[in-house]
Amino acid sequence: MPNSVPPAAAQNCERRSLGIVAYNGVNLFEMGLAMEIFSLANDLHPAYRIEVCAERAATPLRSSFVGLVASHGLSDLHCFDTVIVPGWIDIDEDPPLALIKALKKAHASGSRIVSICSGVFLLAEAGLLDGRRAAVHWSQAQLLAQRFPKVKVDPKVLYVDEGDILSSAGRAAGLDLCLHIVRKDHGGSVARAVAQRMVIPAFRTGDQTQYIPYSAQTQVDGLSDLCAWLLSRLKEKTSVDDMAQKCRMSRRTFIRRFQNARGMAPAEWLTQQRLFAAKSLLEDSIMPVEHIAAEVGFPSADVFRHHFRKQFQMSPASYRKTMRDGTSA
């Protein structure tokens, strides 16, 4: 195989070229999950040409007890349609200048850059996230925001899609992001089939705040029970007063403590959960939008459409079409 990849513009096949960055100590889970998701997509559709890129091609790398040999050097990174950056081994260690330069060149050449977990620190170091939203593991959110104040860090979401720059939260959130990329590139049916092969959700509802350890949240007894109760009755109308009463708190105390624990107001959180539930119904059912709105607790289809567009920058109908055939309505 040649030592370079032809530019995306010169390719005549359907497959998108995808380069995964490797280095000594690279996290095998993050690297492997990307390989698995995109390789499974290949089994269902001529989707991706996958290569591994390191500082020097054909030079052995070590990760835990496994040896790796990359097929391409960093000088080829800009030739790939998509570049996947697994988590950086030590966020307190300066990354190699050659890697930062290669990421900048790849982005400038039109490559889509994707980070998994702490790989976002490399994208931030390269200046690719200035003025943009980015996802990161909740435990590293404050550090990322302090170190790179131009980055709009979102500590709640599982992943962020900024078009040509995408980032995921903690390691397993890389699965969500890679499935999202397959869904964008080749449609909802391919992404769902990959998820079925992996035995994972095609779309995971909620955000990463639900995975933050109890000790790491300014949380009160009964809040997790409250959230489970709310999720079990999304169709029902539930006021903030109802929530406060369920937790046996005053309205004012409840709102303050919920905000501290979940990072948003209780009504906002409930609306978000209704939207996530609606997403699943749009993907997996033929239920009319009006029925979906009622099923997840919105007072009308118009209110549902308003919140859906505000949250996801597209209409429910457009989202359903995108998930079904990979094209925008």
Summary of the structure (lengths in Angstrom):
residues: 329
radius of gyration: 21.1
end to end distance: 39.6
largest distance: 68.3
contacts: 1055
relative contact order: 0.09
helix: 50%
strand: 13%
